Amino acid sequence: MKSIIAAVILIFPSSAFAQVVSVNVFQPVPGRAQLTAEYFQEAKVILQAAGARVTMSVDLKGTYRFATSFDNWEAYGRFAQSLPTNQSWGALLNKVAGNPSANQTDNLLLFQNAVATNPMTGPGTVTQVTVWEPTTTGTMAQLVEGAMGAKPIHERAGASVSVFTGGGRMYYLMRFENFAAWGKNRDTPNPEFLAYFQSLGTGGAIIVNQITSVAF
């Protein structure tokens, strides 16, 4: 495998049972980050009541992410179908439209291929996500297979690992209890993973991005 930028760190729902995840990415306008966070908190209450599990995060560059997760596609479909008639949700959307705080820059709809064996939850949790994309010589199946081999190695080193796919990419999530634990993991050599990574070869996939986010 070959990297072109260094890895993406996003925050995703922590439930071990979540299989479908929708991640909405927002960039606050200058001076409106706190208002964005307040809108997120209001949205969380409404959408959890509508059946979603919600995780919110902000990365070191000030980009906010709002993620909803569901047990399966049917649950996601029921949730999406209910929103147009959800009066509380409609009222919040009107409120935000009248006093906007951020611009939406992306939306990701992902499927969970592997759940973490040691889930970590709560505010302050840091998640490092490496985003992989197959090259013309590789396939998504190969990417996922490689991730499944790496998962127990990183879990033995103390991370909580999940694997998602969507939009032609694979998202490899390593979650840590806090920034100190995340930093320690990055500082500590992992010979077992290095040997495994080298055994996969140099073709078939590239890493496309990296960010660091913390849940709030």
PyMOL commands that place a pseudoatom at each C-alpha (Angstrom):
pseudoatom trace, name=CA, resn=MET, resi=1, chain=A, elem=C, hetatm=0, pos=[0.000, 0.000, 0.000]
pseudoatom trace, name=CA, resn=LYS, resi=2, chain=A, elem=C, hetatm=0, pos=[1.129, 3.526, -0.745]
pseudoatom trace, name=CA, resn=SER, resi=3, chain=A, elem=C, hetatm=0, pos=[0.227, 6.849, 0.894]
pseudoatom trace, name=CA, resn=ILE, resi=4, chain=A, elem=C, hetatm=0, pos=[-0.036, 10.256, -0.784]
pseudoatom trace, name=CA, resn=ILE, resi=5, chain=A, elem=C, hetatm=0, pos=[-1.110, 12.460, 2.111]
pseudoatom trace, name=CA, resn=ALA, resi=6, chain=A, elem=C, hetatm=0, pos=[-0.994, 11.075, 5.660]
pseudoatom trace, name=CA, resn=ALA, resi=7, chain=A, elem=C, hetatm=0, pos=[-4.427, 9.736, 7.051]
pseudoatom trace, name=CA, resn=VAL, resi=8, chain=A, elem=C, hetatm=0, pos=[-7.801, 11.266, 8.088]
pseudoatom trace, name=CA, resn=ILE, resi=9, chain=A, elem=C, hetatm=0, pos=[-9.030, 11.578, 11.643]
pseudoatom trace, name=CA, resn=LEU, resi=10, chain=A, elem=C, hetatm=0, pos=[-12.796, 11.985, 11.977]
pseudoatom trace, name=CA, resn=ILE, resi=11, chain=A, elem=C, hetatm=0, pos=[-15.223, 11.167, 14.702]
pseudoatom trace, name=CA, resn=PHE, resi=12, chain=A, elem=C, hetatm=0, pos=[-17.912, 8.538, 14.195]
pseudoatom trace, name=CA, resn=PRO, resi=13, chain=A, elem=C, hetatm=0, pos=[-20.613, 6.979, 16.356]
pseudoatom trace, name=CA, resn=SER, resi=14, chain=A, elem=C, hetatm=0, pos=[-19.289, 4.738, 19.077]
pseudoatom trace, name=CA, resn=SER, resi=15, chain=A, elem=C, hetatm=0, pos=[-22.050, 2.138, 19.285]
pseudoatom trace, name=CA, resn=ALA, resi=16, chain=A, elem=C, hetatm=0, pos=[-20.767, -1.359, 18.662]
pseudoatom trace, name=CA, resn=PHE, resi=17, chain=A, elem=C, hetatm=0, pos=[-24.070, -2.151, 16.923]
pseudoatom trace, name=CA, resn=ALA, resi=18, chain=A, elem=C, hetatm=0, pos=[-24.154, 0.716, 14.437]
pseudoatom trace, name=CA, resn=GLN, resi=19, chain=A, elem=C, hetatm=0, pos=[-24.002, -0.446, 10.841]
pseudoatom trace, name=CA, resn=VAL, resi=20, chain=A, elem=C, hetatm=0, pos=[-25.077, 2.646, 8.872]
pseudoatom trace, name=CA, resn=VAL, resi=21, chain=A, elem=C, hetatm=0, pos=[-23.591, 6.069, 9.568]
pseudoatom trace, name=CA, resn=SER, resi=22, chain=A, elem=C, hetatm=0, pos=[-24.360, 9.483, 8.079]
pseudoatom trace, name=CA, resn=VAL, resi=23, chain=A, elem=C, hetatm=0, pos=[-21.687, 12.132, 8.704]
pseudoatom trace, name=CA, resn=ASN, resi=24, chain=A, elem=C, hetatm=0, pos=[-22.404, 15.784, 7.926]
pseudoatom trace, name=CA, resn=VAL, resi=25, chain=A, elem=C, hetatm=0, pos=[-19.411, 18.120, 7.816]
pseudoatom trace, name=CA, resn=PHE, resi=26, chain=A, elem=C, hetatm=0, pos=[-19.692, 21.848, 8.560]
pseudoatom trace, name=CA, resn=GLN, resi=27, chain=A, elem=C, hetatm=0, pos=[-17.265, 24.771, 8.499]
pseudoatom trace, name=CA, resn=PRO, resi=28, chain=A, elem=C, hetatm=0, pos=[-18.388, 27.541, 10.875]
pseudoatom trace, name=CA, resn=VAL, resi=29, chain=A, elem=C, hetatm=0, pos=[-18.281, 31.098, 9.587]
pseudoatom trace, name=CA, resn=PRO, resi=30, chain=A, elem=C, hetatm=0, pos=[-15.822, 33.312, 11.520]
pseudoatom trace, name=CA, resn=GLY, resi=31, chain=A, elem=C, hetatm=0, pos=[-16.990, 33.990, 15.062]
pseudoatom trace, name=CA, resn=ARG, resi=32, chain=A, elem=C, hetatm=0, pos=[-19.847, 31.460, 14.926]
pseudoatom trace, name=CA, resn=ALA, resi=33, chain=A, elem=C, hetatm=0, pos=[-18.233, 28.219, 16.108]
pseudoatom trace, name=CA, resn=GLN, resi=34, chain=A, elem=C, hetatm=0, pos=[-19.954, 28.375, 19.496]
pseudoatom trace, name=CA, resn=LEU, resi=35, chain=A, elem=C, hetatm=0, pos=[-23.334, 28.900, 17.856]
pseudoatom trace, name=CA, resn=THR, resi=36, chain=A, elem=C, hetatm=0, pos=[-22.647, 25.919, 15.593]
pseudoatom trace, name=CA, resn=ALA, resi=37, chain=A, elem=C, hetatm=0, pos=[-21.977, 23.774, 18.669]
pseudoatom trace, name=CA, resn=GLU, resi=38, chain=A, elem=C, hetatm=0, pos=[-25.223, 25.004, 20.252]
pseudoatom trace, name=CA, resn=TYR, resi=39, chain=A, elem=C, hetatm=0, pos=[-27.194, 24.098, 17.128]
pseudoatom trace, name=CA, resn=PHE, resi=40, chain=A, elem=C, hetatm=0, pos=[-25.566, 20.663, 17.193]
pseudoatom trace, name=CA, resn=GLN, resi=41, chain=A, elem=C, hetatm=0, pos=[-26.715, 20.126, 20.781]
pseudoatom trace, name=CA, resn=GLU, resi=42, chain=A, elem=C, hetatm=0, pos=[-30.292, 21.064, 19.863]
pseudoatom trace, name=CA, resn=ALA, resi=43, chain=A, elem=C, hetatm=0, pos=[-30.200, 18.774, 16.830]
pseudoatom trace, name=CA, resn=LYS, resi=44, chain=A, elem=C, hetatm=0, pos=[-28.847, 15.920, 18.938]
pseudoatom trace, name=CA, resn=VAL, resi=45, chain=A, elem=C, hetatm=0, pos=[-31.834, 16.001, 21.297]
pseudoatom trace, name=CA, resn=ILE, resi=46, chain=A, elem=C, hetatm=0, pos=[-34.336, 16.050, 18.429]
pseudoatom trace, name=CA, resn=LEU, resi=47, chain=A, elem=C, hetatm=0, pos=[-32.694, 13.350, 16.310]
pseudoatom trace, name=CA, resn=GLN, resi=48, chain=A, elem=C, hetatm=0, pos=[-32.063, 10.999, 19.226]
pseudoatom trace, name=CA, resn=ALA, resi=49, chain=A, elem=C, hetatm=0, pos=[-35.771, 11.217, 20.031]
pseudoatom trace, name=CA, resn=ALA, resi=50, chain=A, elem=C, hetatm=0, pos=[-36.402, 10.303, 16.367]
pseudoatom trace, name=CA, resn=GLY, resi=51, chain=A, elem=C, hetatm=0, pos=[-34.341, 7.116, 16.703]
pseudoatom trace, name=CA, resn=ALA, resi=52, chain=A, elem=C, hetatm=0, pos=[-30.786, 8.079, 15.728]
pseudoatom trace, name=CA, resn=ARG, resi=53, chain=A, elem=C, hetatm=0, pos=[-27.604, 7.683, 17.753]
pseudoatom trace, name=CA, resn=VAL, resi=54, chain=A, elem=C, hetatm=0, pos=[-25.655, 10.939, 17.565]
pseudoatom trace, name=CA, resn=THR, resi=55, chain=A, elem=C, hetatm=0, pos=[-21.981, 11.832, 17.847]
pseudoatom trace, name=CA, resn=MET, resi=56, chain=A, elem=C, hetatm=0, pos=[-20.587, 15.349, 17.477]
pseudoatom trace, name=CA, resn=SER, resi=57, chain=A, elem=C, hetatm=0, pos=[-16.996, 16.442, 17.055]
pseudoatom trace, name=CA, resn=VAL, resi=58, chain=A, elem=C, hetatm=0, pos=[-14.646, 19.247, 16.115]
pseudoatom trace, name=CA, resn=ASP, resi=59, chain=A, elem=C, hetatm=0, pos=[-11.179, 18.842, 14.597]
pseudoatom trace, name=CA, resn=LEU, resi=60, chain=A, elem=C, hetatm=0, pos=[-8.023, 20.849, 15.181]
pseudoatom trace, name=CA, resn=LYS, resi=61, chain=A, elem=C, hetatm=0, pos=[-8.798, 23.054, 12.170]
pseudoatom trace, name=CA, resn=GLY, resi=62, chain=A, elem=C, hetatm=0, pos=[-12.203, 23.978, 13.558]
pseudoatom trace, name=CA, resn=THR, resi=63, chain=A, elem=C, hetatm=0, pos=[-14.291, 21.800, 11.250]
pseudoatom trace, name=CA, resn=TYR, resi=64, chain=A, elem=C, hetatm=0, pos=[-17.413, 20.360, 12.902]
pseudoatom trace, name=CA, resn=ARG, resi=65, chain=A, elem=C, hetatm=0, pos=[-18.920, 16.916, 12.206]
pseudoatom trace, name=CA, resn=PHE, resi=66, chain=A, elem=C, hetatm=0, pos=[-22.391, 15.691, 13.120]
pseudoatom trace, name=CA, resn=ALA, resi=67, chain=A, elem=C, hetatm=0, pos=[-22.862, 11.929, 12.773]
pseudoatom trace, name=CA, resn=THR, resi=68, chain=A, elem=C, hetatm=0, pos=[-26.018, 9.835, 13.103]
pseudoatom trace, name=CA, resn=SER, resi=69, chain=A, elem=C, hetatm=0, pos=[-25.877, 6.031, 13.239]
pseudoatom trace, name=CA, resn=PHE, resi=70, chain=A, elem=C, hetatm=0, pos=[-28.394, 3.213, 12.860]
pseudoatom trace, name=CA, resn=ASP, resi=71, chain=A, elem=C, hetatm=0, pos=[-28.499, -0.561, 13.286]
pseudoatom trace, name=CA, resn=ASN, resi=72, chain=A, elem=C, hetatm=0, pos=[-29.294, -1.194, 9.619]
pseudoatom trace, name=CA, resn=TRP, resi=73, chain=A, elem=C, hetatm=0, pos=[-30.441, 0.407, 6.364]
pseudoatom trace, name=CA, resn=GLU, resi=74, chain=A, elem=C, hetatm=0, pos=[-34.113, -0.081, 7.246]
pseudoatom trace, name=CA, resn=ALA, resi=75, chain=A, elem=C, hetatm=0, pos=[-33.696, 1.891, 10.457]
pseudoatom trace, name=CA, resn=TYR, resi=76, chain=A, elem=C, hetatm=0, pos=[-31.897, 4.616, 8.533]
pseudoatom trace, name=CA, resn=GLY, resi=77, chain=A, elem=C, hetatm=0, pos=[-34.690, 4.653, 5.949]
pseudoatom trace, name=CA, resn=ARG, resi=78, chain=A, elem=C, hetatm=0, pos=[-37.417, 4.981, 8.591]
pseudoatom trace, name=CA, resn=PHE, resi=79, chain=A, elem=C, hetatm=0, pos=[-35.512, 7.830, 10.199]
pseudoatom trace, name=CA, resn=ALA, resi=80, chain=A, elem=C, hetatm=0, pos=[-34.961, 9.691, 6.913]
pseudoatom trace, name=CA, resn=GLN, resi=81, chain=A, elem=C, hetatm=0, pos=[-38.621, 9.221, 5.969]
pseudoatom trace, name=CA, resn=SER, resi=82, chain=A, elem=C, hetatm=0, pos=[-39.774, 10.686, 9.293]
pseudoatom trace, name=CA, resn=LEU, resi=83, chain=A, elem=C, hetatm=0, pos=[-37.785, 13.939, 9.167]
pseudoatom trace, name=CA, resn=PRO, resi=84, chain=A, elem=C, hetatm=0, pos=[-39.975, 15.920, 6.727]
pseudoatom trace, name=CA, resn=THR, resi=85, chain=A, elem=C, hetatm=0, pos=[-42.923, 15.625, 9.126]
pseudoatom trace, name=CA, resn=ASN, resi=86, chain=A, elem=C, hetatm=0, pos=[-40.893, 16.088, 12.336]
pseudoatom trace, name=CA, resn=GLN, resi=87, chain=A, elem=C, hetatm=0, pos=[-42.126, 19.454, 13.646]
pseudoatom trace, name=CA, resn=SER, resi=88, chain=A, elem=C, hetatm=0, pos=[-39.260, 19.938, 16.077]
pseudoatom trace, name=CA, resn=TRP, resi=89, chain=A, elem=C, hetatm=0, pos=[-36.724, 19.268, 13.320]
pseudoatom trace, name=CA, resn=GLY, resi=90, chain=A, elem=C, hetatm=0, pos=[-38.508, 21.644, 10.965]
pseudoatom trace, name=CA, resn=ALA, resi=91, chain=A, elem=C, hetatm=0, pos=[-38.550, 24.368, 13.602]
pseudoatom trace, name=CA, resn=LEU, resi=92, chain=A, elem=C, hetatm=0, pos=[-34.799, 23.971, 14.173]
pseudoatom trace, name=CA, resn=LEU, resi=93, chain=A, elem=C, hetatm=0, pos=[-34.070, 24.127, 10.443]
pseudoatom trace, name=CA, resn=ASN, resi=94, chain=A, elem=C, hetatm=0, pos=[-36.058, 27.364, 10.200]
pseudoatom trace, name=CA, resn=LYS, resi=95, chain=A, elem=C, hetatm=0, pos=[-34.204, 28.764, 13.196]
pseudoatom trace, name=CA, resn=VAL, resi=96, chain=A, elem=C, hetatm=0, pos=[-30.832, 27.925, 11.644]
pseudoatom trace, name=CA, resn=ALA, resi=97, chain=A, elem=C, hetatm=0, pos=[-31.870, 29.364, 8.266]
pseudoatom trace, name=CA, resn=GLY, resi=98, chain=A, elem=C, hetatm=0, pos=[-32.758, 32.642, 9.971]
pseudoatom trace, name=CA, resn=ASN, resi=99, chain=A, elem=C, hetatm=0, pos=[-29.427, 32.851, 11.781]
pseudoatom trace, name=CA, resn=PRO, resi=100, chain=A, elem=C, hetatm=0, pos=[-26.899, 30.591, 9.997]
pseudoatom trace, name=CA, resn=SER, resi=101, chain=A, elem=C, hetatm=0, pos=[-23.614, 29.712, 11.665]
pseudoatom trace, name=CA, resn=ALA, resi=102, chain=A, elem=C, hetatm=0, pos=[-21.813, 27.349, 9.269]
pseudoatom trace, name=CA, resn=ASN, resi=103, chain=A, elem=C, hetatm=0, pos=[-21.568, 26.070, 5.716]
pseudoatom trace, name=CA, resn=GLN, resi=104, chain=A, elem=C, hetatm=0, pos=[-22.026, 22.363, 5.047]
pseudoatom trace, name=CA, resn=THR, resi=105, chain=A, elem=C, hetatm=0, pos=[-19.043, 21.074, 3.071]
pseudoatom trace, name=CA, resn=ASP, resi=106, chain=A, elem=C, hetatm=0, pos=[-19.654, 17.320, 2.849]
pseudoatom trace, name=CA, resn=ASN, resi=107, chain=A, elem=C, hetatm=0, pos=[-21.907, 14.400, 3.668]
pseudoatom trace, name=CA, resn=LEU, resi=108, chain=A, elem=C, hetatm=0, pos=[-20.750, 10.785, 4.027]
pseudoatom trace, name=CA, resn=LEU, resi=109, chain=A, elem=C, hetatm=0, pos=[-23.045, 7.763, 4.073]
pseudoatom trace, name=CA, resn=LEU, resi=110, chain=A, elem=C, hetatm=0, pos=[-21.079, 4.781, 5.354]
pseudoatom trace, name=CA, resn=PHE, resi=111, chain=A, elem=C, hetatm=0, pos=[-21.589, 1.099, 6.125]
pseudoatom trace, name=CA, resn=GLN, resi=112, chain=A, elem=C, hetatm=0, pos=[-19.807, -0.519, 9.074]
pseudoatom trace, name=CA, resn=ASN, resi=113, chain=A, elem=C, hetatm=0, pos=[-17.820, -3.594, 8.050]
pseudoatom trace, name=CA, resn=ALA, resi=114, chain=A, elem=C, hetatm=0, pos=[-16.245, -4.307, 11.451]
pseudoatom trace, name=CA, resn=VAL, resi=115, chain=A, elem=C, hetatm=0, pos=[-17.111, -3.145, 14.957]
pseudoatom trace, name=CA, resn=ALA, resi=116, chain=A, elem=C, hetatm=0, pos=[-14.698, -2.322, 17.742]
pseudoatom trace, name=CA, resn=THR, resi=117, chain=A, elem=C, hetatm=0, pos=[-14.145, -5.074, 20.307]
pseudoatom trace, name=CA, resn=ASN, resi=118, chain=A, elem=C, hetatm=0, pos=[-13.427, -2.462, 23.008]
pseudoatom trace, name=CA, resn=PRO, resi=119, chain=A, elem=C, hetatm=0, pos=[-15.736, 0.505, 22.252]
pseudoatom trace, name=CA, resn=MET, resi=120, chain=A, elem=C, hetatm=0, pos=[-14.815, 3.899, 23.730]
pseudoatom trace, name=CA, resn=THR, resi=121, chain=A, elem=C, hetatm=0, pos=[-17.453, 6.576, 24.223]
pseudoatom trace, name=CA, resn=GLY, resi=122, chain=A, elem=C, hetatm=0, pos=[-18.051, 10.006, 25.672]
pseudoatom trace, name=CA, resn=PRO, resi=123, chain=A, elem=C, hetatm=0, pos=[-16.839, 13.606, 25.347]
pseudoatom trace, name=CA, resn=GLY, resi=124, chain=A, elem=C, hetatm=0, pos=[-13.099, 13.935, 24.871]
pseudoatom trace, name=CA, resn=THR, resi=125, chain=A, elem=C, hetatm=0, pos=[-12.802, 10.714, 22.867]
pseudoatom trace, name=CA, resn=VAL, resi=126, chain=A, elem=C, hetatm=0, pos=[-10.374, 11.144, 19.954]
pseudoatom trace, name=CA, resn=THR, resi=127, chain=A, elem=C, hetatm=0, pos=[-10.764, 9.196, 16.717]
pseudoatom trace, name=CA, resn=GLN, resi=128, chain=A, elem=C, hetatm=0, pos=[-8.119, 8.783, 14.039]
pseudoatom trace, name=CA, resn=VAL, resi=129, chain=A, elem=C, hetatm=0, pos=[-9.543, 7.717, 10.691]
pseudoatom trace, name=CA, resn=THR, resi=130, chain=A, elem=C, hetatm=0, pos=[-7.320, 6.621, 7.845]
pseudoatom trace, name=CA, resn=VAL, resi=131, chain=A, elem=C, hetatm=0, pos=[-9.198, 7.003, 4.567]
pseudoatom trace, name=CA, resn=TRP, resi=132, chain=A, elem=C, hetatm=0, pos=[-8.111, 4.542, 1.874]
pseudoatom trace, name=CA, resn=GLU, resi=133, chain=A, elem=C, hetatm=0, pos=[-8.981, 4.441, -1.809]
pseudoatom trace, name=CA, resn=PRO, resi=134, chain=A, elem=C, hetatm=0, pos=[-8.251, 1.564, -4.209]
pseudoatom trace, name=CA, resn=THR, resi=135, chain=A, elem=C, hetatm=0, pos=[-6.030, 2.239, -7.198]
pseudoatom trace, name=CA, resn=THR, resi=136, chain=A, elem=C, hetatm=0, pos=[-6.593, 0.728, -10.634]
pseudoatom trace, name=CA, resn=THR, resi=137, chain=A, elem=C, hetatm=0, pos=[-4.646, -2.335, -9.445]
pseudoatom trace, name=CA, resn=GLY, resi=138, chain=A, elem=C, hetatm=0, pos=[-6.617, -2.847, -6.237]
pseudoatom trace, name=CA, resn=THR, resi=139, chain=A, elem=C, hetatm=0, pos=[-10.144, -3.570, -5.041]
pseudoatom trace, name=CA, resn=MET, resi=140, chain=A, elem=C, hetatm=0, pos=[-12.297, -2.614, -2.067]
pseudoatom trace, name=CA, resn=ALA, resi=141, chain=A, elem=C, hetatm=0, pos=[-12.324, -6.264, -0.991]
pseudoatom trace, name=CA, resn=GLN, resi=142, chain=A, elem=C, hetatm=0, pos=[-8.518, -6.195, -0.742]
pseudoatom trace, name=CA, resn=LEU, resi=143, chain=A, elem=C, hetatm=0, pos=[-8.647, -2.982, 1.287]
pseudoatom trace, name=CA, resn=VAL, resi=144, chain=A, elem=C, hetatm=0, pos=[-11.141, -4.394, 3.760]
pseudoatom trace, name=CA, resn=GLU, resi=145, chain=A, elem=C, hetatm=0, pos=[-9.179, -7.639, 4.048]
pseudoatom trace, name=CA, resn=GLY, resi=146, chain=A, elem=C, hetatm=0, pos=[-6.042, -5.665, 4.877]
pseudoatom trace, name=CA, resn=ALA, resi=147, chain=A, elem=C, hetatm=0, pos=[-7.928, -3.646, 7.479]
pseudoatom trace, name=CA, resn=MET, resi=148, chain=A, elem=C, hetatm=0, pos=[-9.241, -6.790, 9.146]
pseudoatom trace, name=CA, resn=GLY, resi=149, chain=A, elem=C, hetatm=0, pos=[-5.672, -7.986, 9.588]
pseudoatom trace, name=CA, resn=ALA, resi=150, chain=A, elem=C, hetatm=0, pos=[-4.548, -4.677, 11.053]
pseudoatom trace, name=CA, resn=LYS, resi=151, chain=A, elem=C, hetatm=0, pos=[-7.492, -4.337, 13.442]
pseudoatom trace, name=CA, resn=PRO, resi=152, chain=A, elem=C, hetatm=0, pos=[-6.370, -6.863, 16.121]
pseudoatom trace, name=CA, resn=ILE, resi=153, chain=A, elem=C, hetatm=0, pos=[-2.833, -5.489, 16.013]
pseudoatom trace, name=CA, resn=HIS, resi=154, chain=A, elem=C, hetatm=0, pos=[-3.987, -1.957, 16.823]
pseudoatom trace, name=CA, resn=GLU, resi=155, chain=A, elem=C, hetatm=0, pos=[-6.451, -3.220, 19.419]
pseudoatom trace, name=CA, resn=ARG, resi=156, chain=A, elem=C, hetatm=0, pos=[-3.653, -5.065, 21.208]
pseudoatom trace, name=CA, resn=ALA, resi=157, chain=A, elem=C, hetatm=0, pos=[-1.847, -1.710, 21.310]
pseudoatom trace, name=CA, resn=GLY, resi=158, chain=A, elem=C, hetatm=0, pos=[-4.829, -0.110, 23.107]
pseudoatom trace, name=CA, resn=ALA, resi=159, chain=A, elem=C, hetatm=0, pos=[-6.897, 1.452, 20.310]
pseudoatom trace, name=CA, resn=SER, resi=160, chain=A, elem=C, hetatm=0, pos=[-10.580, 0.848, 19.619]
pseudoatom trace, name=CA, resn=VAL, resi=161, chain=A, elem=C, hetatm=0, pos=[-10.883, -0.012, 15.913]
pseudoatom trace, name=CA, resn=SER, resi=162, chain=A, elem=C, hetatm=0, pos=[-13.839, 0.004, 13.502]
pseudoatom trace, name=CA, resn=VAL, resi=163, chain=A, elem=C, hetatm=0, pos=[-13.941, -0.251, 9.708]
pseudoatom trace, name=CA, resn=PHE, resi=164, chain=A, elem=C, hetatm=0, pos=[-16.388, 1.531, 7.393]
pseudoatom trace, name=CA, resn=THR, resi=165, chain=A, elem=C, hetatm=0, pos=[-16.831, 1.721, 3.619]
pseudoatom trace, name=CA, resn=GLY, resi=166, chain=A, elem=C, hetatm=0, pos=[-18.710, 4.162, 1.415]
pseudoatom trace, name=CA, resn=GLY, resi=167, chain=A, elem=C, hetatm=0, pos=[-18.347, 6.235, -1.724]
pseudoatom trace, name=CA, resn=GLY, resi=168, chain=A, elem=C, hetatm=0, pos=[-15.586, 4.023, -3.084]
pseudoatom trace, name=CA, resn=ARG, resi=169, chain=A, elem=C, hetatm=0, pos=[-13.403, 4.507, -0.010]
pseudoatom trace, name=CA, resn=MET, resi=170, chain=A, elem=C, hetatm=0, pos=[-12.593, 2.648, 3.204]
pseudoatom trace, name=CA, resn=TYR, resi=171, chain=A, elem=C, hetatm=0, pos=[-12.482, 4.405, 6.584]
pseudoatom trace, name=CA, resn=TYR, resi=172, chain=A, elem=C, hetatm=0, pos=[-10.236, 2.815, 9.208]
pseudoatom trace, name=CA, resn=LEU, resi=173, chain=A, elem=C, hetatm=0, pos=[-11.123, 4.258, 12.628]
pseudoatom trace, name=CA, resn=MET, resi=174, chain=A, elem=C, hetatm=0, pos=[-8.791, 4.113, 15.611]
pseudoatom trace, name=CA, resn=ARG, resi=175, chain=A, elem=C, hetatm=0, pos=[-10.429, 5.576, 18.713]
pseudoatom trace, name=CA, resn=PHE, resi=176, chain=A, elem=C, hetatm=0, pos=[-8.658, 6.664, 21.924]
pseudoatom trace, name=CA, resn=GLU, resi=177, chain=A, elem=C, hetatm=0, pos=[-9.950, 7.782, 25.332]
pseudoatom trace, name=CA, resn=ASN, resi=178, chain=A, elem=C, hetatm=0, pos=[-8.339, 11.226, 25.077]
pseudoatom trace, name=CA, resn=PHE, resi=179, chain=A, elem=C, hetatm=0, pos=[-5.663, 13.252, 23.292]
pseudoatom trace, name=CA, resn=ALA, resi=180, chain=A, elem=C, hetatm=0, pos=[-2.947, 11.994, 25.633]
pseudoatom trace, name=CA, resn=ALA, resi=181, chain=A, elem=C, hetatm=0, pos=[-3.703, 8.373, 24.736]
pseudoatom trace, name=CA, resn=TRP, resi=182, chain=A, elem=C, hetatm=0, pos=[-3.829, 9.276, 21.034]
pseudoatom trace, name=CA, resn=GLY, resi=183, chain=A, elem=C, hetatm=0, pos=[-0.470, 11.046, 21.297]
pseudoatom trace, name=CA, resn=LYS, resi=184, chain=A, elem=C, hetatm=0, pos=[1.116, 8.157, 23.181]
pseudoatom trace, name=CA, resn=ASN, resi=185, chain=A, elem=C, hetatm=0, pos=[-0.010, 5.751, 20.464]
pseudoatom trace, name=CA, resn=ARG, resi=186, chain=A, elem=C, hetatm=0, pos=[1.575, 7.925, 17.784]
pseudoatom trace, name=CA, resn=ASP, resi=187, chain=A, elem=C, hetatm=0, pos=[4.818, 8.191, 19.764]
pseudoatom trace, name=CA, resn=THR, resi=188, chain=A, elem=C, hetatm=0, pos=[5.080, 4.448, 20.422]
pseudoatom trace, name=CA, resn=PRO, resi=189, chain=A, elem=C, hetatm=0, pos=[6.614, 2.285, 17.661]
pseudoatom trace, name=CA, resn=ASN, resi=190, chain=A, elem=C, hetatm=0, pos=[4.533, -0.725, 16.652]
pseudoatom trace, name=CA, resn=PRO, resi=191, chain=A, elem=C, hetatm=0, pos=[6.877, -3.287, 15.044]
pseudoatom trace, name=CA, resn=GLU, resi=192, chain=A, elem=C, hetatm=0, pos=[4.055, -5.812, 14.639]
pseudoatom trace, name=CA, resn=PHE, resi=193, chain=A, elem=C, hetatm=0, pos=[1.983, -3.418, 12.558]
pseudoatom trace, name=CA, resn=LEU, resi=194, chain=A, elem=C, hetatm=0, pos=[4.988, -2.239, 10.546]
pseudoatom trace, name=CA, resn=ALA, resi=195, chain=A, elem=C, hetatm=0, pos=[5.820, -5.833, 9.615]
pseudoatom trace, name=CA, resn=TYR, resi=196, chain=A, elem=C, hetatm=0, pos=[2.190, -6.523, 8.705]
pseudoatom trace, name=CA, resn=PHE, resi=197, chain=A, elem=C, hetatm=0, pos=[1.913, -3.324, 6.655]
pseudoatom trace, name=CA, resn=GLN, resi=198, chain=A, elem=C, hetatm=0, pos=[5.079, -4.169, 4.719]
pseudoatom trace, name=CA, resn=SER, resi=199, chain=A, elem=C, hetatm=0, pos=[3.750, -7.658, 4.029]
pseudoatom trace, name=CA, resn=LEU, resi=200, chain=A, elem=C, hetatm=0, pos=[0.782, -6.171, 2.163]
pseudoatom trace, name=CA, resn=GLY, resi=201, chain=A, elem=C, hetatm=0, pos=[3.006, -4.825, -0.592]
pseudoatom trace, name=CA, resn=THR, resi=202, chain=A, elem=C, hetatm=0, pos=[3.170, -1.392, -2.214]
pseudoatom trace, name=CA, resn=GLY, resi=203, chain=A, elem=C, hetatm=0, pos=[0.295, -1.411, -4.725]
pseudoatom trace, name=CA, resn=GLY, resi=204, chain=A, elem=C, hetatm=0, pos=[-3.466, -1.513, -4.786]
pseudoatom trace, name=CA, resn=ALA, resi=205, chain=A, elem=C, hetatm=0, pos=[-4.416, 1.421, -2.550]
pseudoatom trace, name=CA, resn=ILE, resi=206, chain=A, elem=C, hetatm=0, pos=[-3.558, 4.949, -1.422]
pseudoatom trace, name=CA, resn=ILE, resi=207, chain=A, elem=C, hetatm=0, pos=[-4.280, 6.968, 1.713]
pseudoatom trace, name=CA, resn=VAL, resi=208, chain=A, elem=C, hetatm=0, pos=[-6.129, 10.134, 0.779]
pseudoatom trace, name=CA, resn=ASN, resi=209, chain=A, elem=C, hetatm=0, pos=[-6.262, 12.450, 3.836]
pseudoatom trace, name=CA, resn=GLN, resi=210, chain=A, elem=C, hetatm=0, pos=[-5.757, 13.053, 7.608]
pseudoatom trace, name=CA, resn=ILE, resi=211, chain=A, elem=C, hetatm=0, pos=[-7.494, 15.162, 10.347]
pseudoatom trace, name=CA, resn=THR, resi=212, chain=A, elem=C, hetatm=0, pos=[-7.880, 14.921, 14.168]
pseudoatom trace, name=CA, resn=SER, resi=213, chain=A, elem=C, hetatm=0, pos=[-11.271, 15.260, 15.896]
pseudoatom trace, name=CA, resn=VAL, resi=214, chain=A, elem=C, hetatm=0, pos=[-12.501, 15.143, 19.479]
pseudoatom trace, name=CA, resn=ALA, resi=215, chain=A, elem=C, hetatm=0, pos=[-16.051, 14.360, 20.586]
pseudoatom trace, name=CA, resn=PHE, resi=216, chain=A, elem=C, hetatm=0, pos=[-18.050, 16.884, 22.608]
for i in range(1, 216): cmd.bond("trace and resi %d" % i, "trace and resi %d" % (i + 1))
show_as sticks, trace
zoom trace
